[in-house]
């Protein structure tokens, strides 16, 4: 099982939100879950699976606020614990 993402943060950028943090060395990609509230049960997994951090979630309107949870995935398909939520508002 890969280590969890360390010190994840979200920052508003023009037209989106930038996710950053410590990408686990034993992970090959991340799963990103997004919600319009701080409820994990309302979150959906985004189709993109970043292979590094920083990662930009684009296509948001000015003032859109989103909450994110991240999970690392190993080459074997094992997943870490979720980290988050972190939130930001698009600029």
Secondary structure as UniProt FT lines:
FT   STRAND          6..13
FT   TURN            14..15
FT   STRAND          16..22
FT   TURN            25..26
FT   STRAND          29..35
FT   HELIX           40..42
FT   STRAND          44..45
FT   STRAND          55..58
FT   TURN            62..63
FT   STRAND          65..73
FT   TURN            75..76
FT   STRAND          83..89
//
